[in-house]
Amino acid sequence: MDNIPFEQSRLRLERLIEVNQLLMNTVDAKSVVKLILDSATELFSAEACSIALIDLNDQQLNFAFSSGGADVGEFRMALGEGIIGTVAETGKGIISNDVSRDPRFFKQVDQETGFKTQSVLCAALKQGGETIGAIEVLNTRNPKGFTEADLKFLTTFCGPAGAAIERAKAFSMTENVKNAFEEIVQNHYRFIIGKSKAMQSVLDMARRVAPMKTTVLLLGESGTGKEVMARAIHQWSPRAAHPFIAVNCVALTPELMESELFGHEKGSFTGAFAQKKGKFEVAQGGTIFLDEIGDLSASLQTRLLRVLQEREFQRVGGSKNIQADVRVLAATNRDLQQAIKAGDFREDLYYRLNVVSVTMPALRERSQDIAALAAYFIRKHCHEVKRSPMTLAPSALACLESYPWPGNVRELQNTIERAVVLAPEPVITREDLPAEICHQNSVRTNGVPEIDDDGDSLLMAEAVDRFKRKLIRKTLEKMGGNQSETAKALGMRSSNLSRIMKQLGLR
């Protein structure tokens, strides 16, 4: 089997991951198809690309979509006819690097379009094990022609592409797409909805601002659902059919984050083996969500300010201005006005971001929503682990409603997930909840939580993890849920605290 160079393989894999993420966030049929065609043409350095789907009513292949010079409009052919028809019928991919010598090639398509096909790479589109059509990539610019490695990669690419096409078809066949989509969104983001006055006020603000192009700054403690609210705003907006890209601003070093956000040109720095699109470019037409914006480095704050002011940017090492048709949503649990006074955050950037601010209420401020949230998470996790329906005992609910939840909704979700997995009976009781939730343990005078009396019966790793959870929860509570301040109090970097909290199920 031919092999492609390791670096090319790595870059292709990175691009496949990006495309898969975009396809998962796109339901508009035209946008899905355009993304598939453009991505396939780019990935295989080809001249054109076509998608044909099987019409189950008459067992024919319908050339519905194409790019490049191979636009055939509405063209139909029998299953088994031509290279793409053979692939659609058999489900097996084909490489043909000289179609003039390939008896399977169907010349009528070129006659219809005036396009001159020289080489073809074709793989089956499948969904749920069934072939729904095929993708053919035409005329590679690679002097060696299409390879077995190319076919293997196209077959892999066809997996998410087929799923996205079926999802888009399902939406397009719905009589009232907007209402159907709204119903799905409401269900997916149900746990941000509550009857409490605090939550209703937030939702009212979010719905009013969603249709606008306005930049929104989401504030609130860690775990209150800022990213979930950002996704809801995106889905309620006219940009819903386009990408939603989330970026954690403390996940990488400033240098790597610059490339992550704005992309880079080939050779712009050591390790830049090829051009890479940044998140702002990938999110074109959609929304970019910048989480933990308060921890963005000074140099990146300057670059972000330019994007917000000029609506354009340049890749690292580039000189070409790229237009940014992207809505920016940002979030932080830091007090940005204090950060401005301390010289850690640009005041002009703050005002650009804070056109509209939405403060997510802490869970302890909306305890009347806990019962509904818990019931939702129980149903959700029972479905995920394939358990029969479960309920929450009144005594267990009382524990949940009296606990201060320093980790907020995220901590509640993790608690319910644990109980659903471990509870021996269909009713979740107090005993199925973590001890620190139903039994507030004593704290030493130096502020360090005590280990439970039965701590000596735990394995060392379990005892250490329990201590870490208590220490982090207690410090989070003391710092008002501010993760950055909690990290400082514990003497660690914010990114390290985020990683540890994720390992311990606190985020």
Residue pairs with C-beta under 8 A, 6 or more apart in sequence:
1 148
1 149
1 152
2 144
2 147
2 148
2 149
3 149
4 12
4 147
4 149
4 150
4 153
7 273
7 274
9 149
11 273
11 274
11 276
12 43
12 153
14 276
15 39
15 42
15 43
16 43
16 153
16 156
16 157
16 160
18 277
18 282
19 35
19 39
19 157
19 160
20 160
21 243
21 245
22 35
22 243
22 282
23 32
23 35
23 36
23 160
23 161
23 163
23 164
24 160
24 164
25 242
25 243
25 244
25 286
26 32
26 35
26 164
26 168
26 241
26 242
26 243
27 167
27 168
27 171
27 181
27 240
27 241
28 168
28 171
28 241
28 242
29 168
29 169
29 171
29 172
31 241
31 242
32 164
32 165
32 167
32 168
33 51
33 64
33 65
33 165
33 168
34 67
35 164
36 51
36 135
36 161
36 164
36 165
37 49
37 50
37 51
37 65
37 66
37 67
38 67
39 157
40 46
40 49
40 135
40 137
40 154
40 157
40 161
41 47
41 48
41 49
41 67
41 68
41 137
43 153
43 157
44 121
44 137
44 140
44 146
44 150
44 154
45 140
45 141
45 142
46 68
46 121
46 137
46 138
46 139
46 140
46 141
47 68
47 69
47 138
47 139
47 140
47 141
48 66
48 67
48 68
48 69
48 70
48 115
48 137
48 138
48 139
49 66
49 67
49 68
49 70
49 135
49 136
49 137
49 138
50 63
50 65
50 66
50 67
50 70
50 72
50 84
50 135
50 136
50 138
51 63
51 64
51 65
51 66
51 125
51 133
51 134
51 135
51 165
52 61
52 62
52 63
52 64
52 77
52 84
52 85
52 88
52 133
52 134
52 136
53 61
53 62
53 64
53 125
53 132
53 133
53 165
54 60
54 61
54 62
54 79
54 88
54 131
54 132
54 133
55 61
55 62
55 76
59 78
59 79
60 76
60 77
60 78
60 79
61 76
61 77
61 78
61 79
61 81
61 84
61 85
61 88
61 133
61 134
62 74
62 75
62 76
63 72
63 73
63 74
63 75
63 76
63 77
63 109
64 74
66 72
68 115
68 138
69 113
69 114
69 115
70 109
70 113
70 115
70 117
70 138
71 113
72 109
72 112
72 113
75 109
75 112
77 84
77 85
77 106
78 85
79 85
79 88
79 89
80 86
80 89
81 106
82 104
82 105
82 106
82 109
83 94
83 96
83 99
83 102
83 104
83 105
83 106
83 120
83 122
83 136
84 106
84 120
84 122
84 134
84 136
85 106
86 94
86 104
87 93
87 94
87 122
87 123
87 124
87 134
87 136
88 124
88 131
88 133
88 134
90 124
91 124
91 126
91 131
92 124
93 121
93 122
93 123
93 124
93 151
93 154
93 155
94 104
94 120
94 121
94 122
94 151
95 120
95 121
95 122
95 145
95 146
95 147
95 148
95 150
95 151
96 102
96 104
96 105
96 119
96 120
96 122
97 119
97 145
97 146
98 118
98 119
99 105
99 117
99 118
99 119
99 120
100 118
102 120
105 117
105 120
109 115
109 117
110 116
110 117
115 138
117 138
117 139
118 138
118 139
119 138
119 139
119 140
119 145
119 146
120 136
120 137
120 138
120 146
121 136
121 137
121 138
121 140
121 146
121 150
121 151
121 154
122 134
122 135
122 136
122 137
122 154
123 134
123 135
123 151
123 154
123 155
123 157
123 158
124 131
124 133
124 134
124 155
124 158
125 131
125 132
125 133
125 134
125 135
125 158
125 161
125 162
125 165
126 132
126 158
126 159
126 162
127 162
127 163
127 165
127 166
132 162
132 165
132 166
133 162
133 165
135 154
135 157
135 158
135 161
137 146
137 154
140 146
140 150
171 177
171 180
171 181
174 180
181 235
181 240
185 232
185 235
185 236
186 193
189 228
189 231
189 232
189 235
190 376
191 225
191 228
191 373
191 376
191 377
191 409
191 413
192 199
192 203
192 225
192 228
192 229
192 232
192 409
193 199
193 203
194 200
194 366
194 368
194 369
194 372
194 373
195 368
195 369
195 372
196 361
196 365
196 366
196 368
196 369
198 361
198 365
198 366
199 361
199 366
199 369
202 229
202 358
202 359
202 360
202 361
205 356
205 358
206 229
206 232
206 233
206 236
206 358
207 236
209 216
209 233
209 356
209 358
210 232
210 233
210 234
210 236
210 237
211 236
211 237
211 238
212 237
213 327
214 355
214 356
215 308
215 327
215 328
215 329
215 330
215 352
215 353
215 355
215 356
216 230
216 233
216 329
216 330
216 355
216 356
216 357
216 358
217 293
217 330
217 331
217 332
217 353
217 354
217 355
217 356
217 357
217 358
218 226
218 229
218 230
218 329
218 330
218 331
218 332
218 357
218 358
218 359
218 360
219 226
219 331
219 332
219 333
219 357
219 358
219 359
219 360
220 226
220 331
220 333
220 359
220 360
220 361
220 362
220 481
221 333
221 360
221 362
221 406
221 408
221 476
221 480
221 481
221 482
222 333
222 407
222 408
222 410
222 476
222 481
222 482
222 483
222 501
222 507
223 363
223 407
223 408
223 409
223 410
223 411
223 481
223 506
223 507
224 360
224 361
224 362
224 363
224 408
224 409
224 481
225 360
225 408
225 409
225 410
226 291
226 331
226 360
227 246
227 289
227 291
227 331
229 358
229 360
230 244
230 246
230 287
230 289
230 329
230 331
231 244
231 246
231 289
233 287
233 329
234 240
234 244
234 286
234 287
234 289
234 327
234 329
235 244
237 287
237 327
239 285
239 286
239 287
239 327
242 283
242 284
242 285
242 286
242 287
243 282
243 283
243 284
243 285
243 286
243 287
244 283
244 286
244 287
244 289
245 279
245 282
245 283
245 286
245 287
245 288
245 289
246 288
246 289
246 291
247 260
247 261
247 279
247 288
247 289
247 290
247 291
248 291
248 292
248 498
249 257
249 290
249 291
249 292
249 293
249 295
249 296
249 300
250 292
250 295
250 493
250 494
250 495
250 498
251 257
251 495
252 260
254 297
254 299
254 300
255 269
257 296
257 297
257 300
258 299
258 300
258 303
258 316
259 269
259 272
259 276
259 278
259 316
260 278
260 279
261 278
261 279
261 280
261 300
261 303
261 304
262 278
262 280
262 281
262 303
262 313
262 314
262 315
262 316
263 275
263 276
263 277
263 278
263 280
263 281
263 315
263 316
263 318
264 272
264 275
264 276
264 278
264 315
264 316
264 317
264 318
265 272
265 275
265 315
265 316
265 317
265 318
266 272
266 273
266 274
266 275
267 317
268 315
268 316
268 317
268 318
269 316
269 317
272 316
272 317
275 315
276 315
278 313
278 315
279 288
280 288
280 307
280 313
280 322
280 324
280 326
281 315
281 322
283 326
284 324
284 325
284 326
285 325
285 326
286 326
286 327
287 326
287 327
287 328
287 329
288 326
288 327
288 328
288 329
289 329
289 330
289 331
290 296
290 304
290 328
290 329
290 330
290 331
291 330
291 331
292 331
292 332
292 333
292 483
292 484
292 494
293 330
293 331
293 332
293 353
294 332
294 333
294 334
294 336
294 339
294 344
294 345
294 484
295 332
295 334
295 484
295 494
296 304
298 346
301 345
301 346
301 349
302 346
303 313
304 349
305 346
305 348
305 349
305 352
306 312
306 313
307 313
307 324
307 328
308 328
308 349
308 352
308 353
309 352
311 323
311 324
311 325
312 321
312 322
312 323
312 324
313 321
313 322
313 324
314 320
314 321
314 322
315 322
328 353
330 353
333 481
333 482
333 483
333 484
334 482
334 484
334 485
335 482
336 345
336 350
336 354
337 350
339 345
340 346
340 347
340 350
362 405
362 408
362 481
363 369
363 370
363 405
363 408
363 409
363 411
363 412
364 404
364 405
367 401
370 397
370 400
370 401
370 412
371 392
371 397
371 401
373 409
373 412
374 392
374 397
374 400
374 412
374 416
375 392
377 412
377 413
377 416
377 417
378 390
378 391
378 392
378 416
378 420
378 428
379 389
381 387
381 416
381 417
381 420
381 421
382 388
382 389
382 390
382 420
385 420
385 421
387 420
388 426
389 426
390 420
390 423
390 426
390 427
390 428
391 426
391 427
391 428
392 400
392 427
392 428
393 427
393 428
393 429
393 430
395 429
395 430
396 428
396 429
396 430
396 432
396 433
396 438
399 430
399 433
399 437
399 438
400 412
400 415
400 433
400 437
403 437
403 438
404 477
405 411
405 412
406 473
406 474
406 476
406 477
406 481
407 414
407 473
407 476
407 501
407 506
407 507
408 481
410 506
410 507
411 473
411 506
414 505
414 506
415 433
415 434
415 437
416 428
418 434
418 505
419 428
419 432
419 433
420 428
422 432
423 429
423 432
430 438
435 441
435 452
436 466
436 469
436 470
436 473
441 449
441 450
441 452
441 470
442 450
443 449
443 450
443 474
444 450
447 474
447 478
448 471
449 467
449 470
449 471
449 474
451 463
451 466
451 467
452 466
455 463
455 466
456 463
458 466
465 504
468 500
468 504
469 504
469 506
471 490
472 486
472 490
472 497
472 500
472 501
472 504
472 506
473 506
475 486
475 489
475 490
476 482
476 483
476 486
478 489
479 485
479 486
479 489
483 494
483 497
483 498
483 501
484 494
486 497
487 493
487 494
487 496
487 497
490 497
498 507
501 507
